Amino acid sequence: MKKILKIVSSVKGAASKSTQLADAIIEQLIVRYPGSSVKVKDLTKEQYAHFDAAHLAAFRGVGDIEGVAAQEAGKASDDAIAELLEADIIVLGVPLYNFHIPSTLKAWLDHVVRGGKTFSYAKGYPEGLVSGKKAYIALASGAIYSEGPAKGMDFAPPYLQTMLNFIGITDTQLIRAEGCDMPGVQDTALEKALATLEV
Ligand SMILES: Cc1cc2nc3c(=O)[nH]c(=O)nc-3n(C[C@H](O)[C@H](O)[C@H](O)COP(=O)(O)O)c2cc1C
């Protein structure tokens, strides 16, 4: 029995390929771990602020740390980290936007990747403080990046895996539906992605 946190970052609702992929992954996880719970966090509805001076004050003690904005930024981050720590498995639904992840997902990452809370340099080298979790990255892209002429623009997967690894989530699996907007490819994109899934 696992606690699954499903992150939604596509604006397409039910038509979203990344959300459909995340759902299909979760379906298989529930078969593997009967009785698991799923918490849905839709970042298109629950939006996090861009990192600003209030976050710098809250996270690093630089500037007006007693100000209301800093208190709010600190609380938003504390709550997001608590939610992450509560989960055993994180399933990230990620649409590719402009060769990268949606800015809503980046803003969430900026709240959960936090010195002294989820990573530390106390030992003189970076150490992830989030342990014992597994993450699935359900990535959907209009074109194909894992091979062919656009391979050099495949920034999102290494970025996401680096961020997760940096905070200690080293057990990650990338499941990617590619060519979601390409005629002749799009119809089988999800099926091909799911064939690579290991739960
Ligand atoms: C604003 C925007 C930017 C996009 N940028 C890219 C891109 O850089 N590369 C790409 O292959 N597809 C791009 N797409 C297409 C989406 O990645 C594709 O439609 C994918 O299915 C989106 O995932 P979703 O169905 O979960 O929303 C973009 C789509 C939108 C709406």
The ligand as a Gaussian input file, in Angstrom:
#p B3LYP/6-31G(d) Opt

LIG

0 1
 C        2.745000      26.319000     -25.289000
 C        3.159000      25.023000     -25.904000
 C        4.465000      24.805000     -26.225000
 C        4.863000      23.606000     -26.807000
 N        6.176000      23.409000     -27.083000
 C        6.566000      22.221000     -27.602000
 C        7.945000      21.979000     -27.862000
 O        8.817000      22.795000     -27.625000
 N        8.270000      20.781000     -28.396000
 C        7.347000      19.813000     -28.680000
 O        7.703000      18.745000     -29.137000
 N        6.027000      20.025000     -28.419000
 C        5.629000      21.200000     -27.891000
 N        4.311000      21.408000     -27.624000
 C        3.371000      20.316000     -27.872000
 C        3.093000      19.516000     -26.620000
 O        4.281000      19.103000     -25.991000
 C        2.235000      18.287000     -26.918000
 O        0.987000      18.734000     -27.434000
 C        2.016000      17.424000     -25.701000
 O        1.045000      16.455000     -25.992000
 C        1.580000      18.270000     -24.520000
 O        1.262000      17.464000     -23.410000
 P       -0.233000      17.425000     -22.870000
 O       -1.033000      16.693000     -23.913000
 O       -0.117000      16.666000     -21.598000
 O       -0.700000      18.825000     -22.668000
 C        3.907000      22.600000     -27.064000
 C        2.562000      22.822000     -26.723000
 C        2.187000      24.016000     -26.163000
 C        0.745000      24.214000     -25.783000

